Amino acid sequence: MEPRHYPVMSSEVIDLLRDQPPGWVIDGTVGLGGHASRILEELSQLRVLGMDVDGDSLEKAGKRLAKWGDRVILMHRNYTTCLDMHEIRELDVRAVLVDPGISTMQLEDAERGFSHNLDGPLDMRKDRSGGITAAEVVNTWDETRLAAVFREYGDVRRAGELAKRIIETRLFTSIHTTGQMKALVEKVFGSRVPRGVVHPAARVFQALRICVNNELEGVEAFVLSLPDVVESGGMILLLSFHSLEDRLAKRALRRLQAQGRVTCVKPFPILPGEREVKENPPSHSARLRAAEVA
């Protein structure tokens, strides 16, 4: 049985799109098709162009969304590089939605290496057709570069100490599994984690995942280009799951608003409700920023 997939704040997304006229929604991170399926099911005037770099997720999304026929198109592509495509420029785009979080399916597949709770290859690539793995990062990058990754992408305390421990360890053995990486983290931070406190490996794994997938590269430029693609009155919807993503989204939308190109729906992000957090605890860190194109 596949793990249940929760499209975070999907009800809020539907409400923000409900009054849009007929056209297309670009779902830049379609994942397993959770948001896309709700849009297609509840908003009959809208069609969905979904894209993702994860081929496994895209295949499952294709099966899930097939019943909507030509109302949905899927592409194996990074959303940050899609706006220069002639095909997209020709569409009547009513909204763009980006939700770059990791799905339950990805986290619960030990072979993907995203979770510190499951032992498997230290991979972490969303697109397994190429690119550097997390194992290559920790086994080949120097101490200064590793410390910078942990500090900048995970806000990891004692990042330098962890980087030094990695360098010392790999003098004797390579680090190829998530279990080895978690054990290294625990040697620096300790293995006993108080109840209700996030394991320190979570921040380390987040940092490595962001690094491996270049998750922040091109995001701000992408958002700043959206008013050139989205129709007037259309929506820009940006979901984030950590402060780095949210900071980029906030900065870009504020810049666009200052230029008179968008109007932010609220001056602060929309948060998940108590019921959603109870049903899907990982959603507690989600932030949704929404803006209407002038």
N, C-alpha and C positions, 0 to 999 in steps of 0.2 A: 504493500500500500504506500502510495506517495504521500509525503507530508502535506498537511493542509497549508495552503498559501493565503496569506492575509494581505490584500492590497491596502496599504496604510492610508487612512483618511479618505477612503474612496467615496464616502457619502458627501464629504465636504467638496470633493472634486466634482461630483455630479451636480451639486447645488450651484457651483460656480459656472458650470457649463450649460445649465438647463435652458437658459433663454437665448443661447446662440442660434443664429439662423443656419440653414444647411451648409455643410462644408466639411473640411477635414480637421481631425485632431492628430497632430504628430506626437506619438508616444515614443520619446527618445530612448527610453529604457523599458521596453515592453515586458521583459522578464518572462514570467509564466502567463502573462495576459490577464492578470487580475483587474487592473484598472480598465484595460481595453474592453474586457467582456462586459463590465458594468456600463461603460459608455455605450456600447453597441446594443445592449439589452434595454437600457432605459431612455436613451436619447436617439430616437429613430432617425432624426434629421442629420446625424453626424456619422462620418466614416472615419476609419482609423488607419494611419500609416504608422506601423510599429517597427522599431529597429532595436537591435541589441548586438553586443559583441560576443555574447555567450551563445555558441551554436546549439548547445544542449537545451538551453532554455527556449531558444527560438523555435526549435523543433516541437517542443511540448506546447508552446503558445500556438503554433500553427494548427495542431490537432484540436486544441481547445476552441480556437476562433473560427475553424473551418465552416461551421454552420452558418456564418454570416456572409459567406461567399465573397462577392466583389466589394462588399462594404469594408473589407480589411485587406491591406497589403503589408507584407512583412519583408524586412531587409536585414541582412547580416552586415551591420555597419555601425561605426562609432558616431553617435549623434552630434558630437562637437564638430564633425567635418561634413555634415550633410547639407548645410544651407547653401552651398555653392552648386548643388545639383540642379540641373535644368528641370528635371521632373518635379522637384519640390517648388521651384519658382512658378511653375504653371498651375499649381493647386490653389484652390480657394481655402487657405488655412485659417481656421477659426480659433485654434488654440494649440499651444505646445505644452506638453507635460513631461517633466523629467523627474524620475524617482530612482536615483543611483544606488539605492541600498542593496544589500545582499539578501537573496531570498532564502526562505527556510530550506528549500531543496538544495541550494548550494551549500548552506551551512551544515546540513545533515548528511552530506555525501563526503565521507572521509577521504576519498580519492582526490577531492578538490583542494584539500588542505586549508580551508578557510577558518575552521574552528579549532581552538586550543583544547576543546573537550574531547576531540576524536583523534586517534592516532592514525596518521596517513602520510603520504608524500607531502613535503613542504613546497607546494606548487603555488596556489593562490591566483593563477591566471584566470580571468574571466573568459578570455579568448584563448583556447588551448591550441590554436593552429600555429602559434608562434609567440615570440617575445620571451623575456627573461623570467625565470621562476624565482620564488622567494628563497629557495635553496641556493640558487646562484648568487643572489644578493648577499646572503649571510656568509657564504663561503669564499667570495671573491672581493667584496668591497672593503676598503680600508677602515680603520677605526673611526677616523673623523667623519667619513661619509656615513657610516652606519649610525653613529651618534646623532648626526643631523636628521636622518630619516626618523628615528625614534622620537626625537625632540619636536620636530616640526609637524609630523603627521600623526603623532600619537600623544603629544604632550607628556611623554614618559619621564617621570622623575628618575634621576640617576642614569640618564641615557648614556653618558660616557662610561660609567661603570659597567653597564650591560654590554656595550660595544667592546670594551676591553676583555670581558669574560668570553665573548664570542671568539675574539682573535686568539685568546689563549687556548680555548677548547679546540679550535680547528687546526692547531699545530699538531695535534695528536689524532684527531678523528674528524671526518666531515660531518656536517649537520644536514641530514636529509629528510628528517621526519618532523611532524608537528609535535610529537612527544618529546623529541630531543630539544626542540626549541622551548617548549613549555618548561622542561626541567632546568634549562639554563636561566630562564626568567626567575624560577623559584629559588635558584641558588643565590640570586642577587636580592630578591624581594621577600623570600620566605615562602613556604608552601601553605601556611595557615592563613586563610583569608576570613576575616570576621563575617558573620551572617549579614547579608544585605549589602556587602561591599563587592564591587566588581573585581574579578581576578586581574592582577596586573598584566597577565598575558593578553588580556583582551585588547588593551591599548597597543601593545607591541604588535599583535597580529593585525590590528587595524592599520598601523603605520606601514607595515610590510605590504598589505593589500593595496593601499593607496599608491605606494611607490611602484609596485609591480605593474599595476594597471593604469598608471598615469592618470588617476581619477580626477585630479584637479587641473590638469593641463588643458587649456583651451576653453574652460567652462565660462569664465568671465567674458571672453571675446564672443562666445556663442550667444550668451544672453544679450549682450549689447547689440548683436546683429538681428535679434528677433523682430523688432518693429519693422524691419525691411521685408519680412516674410509674412507675418501675421496681419490679417485684415484689421482695419479700424474697428474697434469695439470687441476685438478678439482678446483671448486671455493667455497670459503667461503664468504657468503653474510650476513652481519649483519646490520639490520636496527634498529635505536634507536630514541627515541622521547624526551629524556631528558639527561642531562649531566651525571647522574649516570650510565645509561646504556652505553652511548658512551664511558665513561671513562674505563669501564670494557672491552669493545670490543677493544679499542685502546691498552690498556695495554697487553691484551692477544695476539693480533696480532703482536705487536712489539716484544714481547718475542719470539714468534714462528719465526719471521723473523730473529731475532738475532741468533737463533739456526739453521738457514738455512732450516727450514721446510716449510716456505711459503714465497711468495714475495707479498708485498702489492701492489695493483694496483696503488694506489696513496698514498703519505705520509699524506694526509688529507682526510676527508670524502667528499663524493659526496653529493651535495645539490640538492633539488628539483628546477626545473626551474620556472621562473616567471609565465608561463601559468598554471602550475599545482597548484601553490600556490593560484593563482586567482580563479581557479575552485574549489579547495579544501583547504580553508584557514588553517585547522588544520595541513596540511602537512608542514607548514613553519618551524616547529621545527625538522623535520626529518633529519637524517644523515645516510648515507649508507657507510659502510666500506667494502671493497672487497679485497680478497687476493687469490692468486693462489697457490695451493699446490705443493711443489717441487717434 
